[in-house]
């Protein structure tokens, strides 16, 4: 019985992996998801963007966020990019 349970678990894991890979391939139909593999100009992570946002996120957190439309508008304008 133990062997059958192990086999069943293994099959479930493989099926889950298959579904995950199929999902990735379907989402990559436009070719954008793995572009960093073929194009050295494209970064593999968004780390640089996350770091650029960090000071603004911390400022918002420390200040309690945008409590008025005026503050929200000011923050929208001061955002880079």
Phi and psi in degrees as a GROMACS rama.xvg file:
@    title "Ramachandran Plot"
@    xaxis  label "Phi"
@    yaxis  label "Psi"
@TYPE xy
-59.6214  -41.8265  UNK-2
-64.0466  -41.3114  UNK-3
-64.5532  -39.3212  UNK-4
-65.7305  -41.4679  UNK-5
-63.6041  -42.2857  UNK-6
-63.2044  -43.2008  UNK-7
-62.9626  -43.5305  UNK-8
-61.1419  -43.0013  UNK-9
-61.8783  -43.1328  UNK-10
-65.0484  -40.0567  UNK-11
-63.4912  -41.8084  UNK-12
-63.671  -42.6409  UNK-13
-66.6385  -40.3247  UNK-14
-63.5678  -41.7984  UNK-15
-61.1856  -41.5285  UNK-16
-65.135  -41.6275  UNK-17
-60.9018  -45.7232  UNK-18
-62.2787  -40.675  UNK-19
-63.3559  -46.7398  UNK-20
-63.8063  -42.4481  UNK-21
-61.1986  -41.4769  UNK-22
-61.4775  -44.9348  UNK-23
-61.2596  -43.9673  UNK-24
-65.9848  -37.4374  UNK-25
-65.9985  -40.7706  UNK-26
-70.1222  -24.71  UNK-27
-89.8485  15.2195  UNK-28
-57.0349  -31.1635  UNK-29
-86.3098  -5.65365  UNK-30
83.0812  11.7507  UNK-31
-90.401  -24.1652  UNK-32
-67.9314  -38.2886  UNK-33
-113.024  24.9493  UNK-34
-59.7351  -31.7884  UNK-35
-62.3773  -21.9296  UNK-36
-69.5502  -41.0884  UNK-37
-92.3083  -23.7125  UNK-38
-117.004  107.816  UNK-39
-66.216  -13.898  UNK-40
-75.3779  -19.3337  UNK-41
-96.1176  126.123  UNK-42
-74.0802  148.607  UNK-43
-79.856  -18.16  UNK-44
-127.974  169.886  UNK-45
-104.444  25.5874  UNK-46
-56.7853  -43.3829  UNK-47
-61.3302  -43.0479  UNK-48
-65.9367  -41.8806  UNK-49
-60.9688  -42.187  UNK-50
-65.9892  -34.1992  UNK-51
-67.2873  -33.8264  UNK-52
-79.4359  -23.4485  UNK-53
-53.236  -48.9779  UNK-54
-58.7716  -38.5266  UNK-55
-67.3156  -40.5386  UNK-56
-65.7015  -42.2392  UNK-57
-64.3724  -43.7705  UNK-58
-60.1163  -42.1665  UNK-59
-64.6486  -40.081  UNK-60
-66.8641  -44.3627  UNK-61
-66.2756  -38.7678  UNK-62
-81.9379  -8.85451  UNK-63
89.9213  9.82965  UNK-64
88.3408  -173.482  UNK-65
-88.7982  111.573  UNK-66
-96.3735  -7.9071  UNK-67
-138.426  163.851  UNK-68
-63.6567  -35.4523  UNK-69
-62.9571  -45.148  UNK-70
-64.0583  -42.28  UNK-71
-61.4751  -42.1301  UNK-72
-65.6012  -41.8443  UNK-73
-61.489  -44.1801  UNK-74
-66.0498  -36.3366  UNK-75
-65.027  -40.5137  UNK-76
-71.5164  -36.8659  UNK-77
-78.9177  -9.99089  UNK-78
-68.0121  134.034  UNK-79
-70.2438  148.704  UNK-80
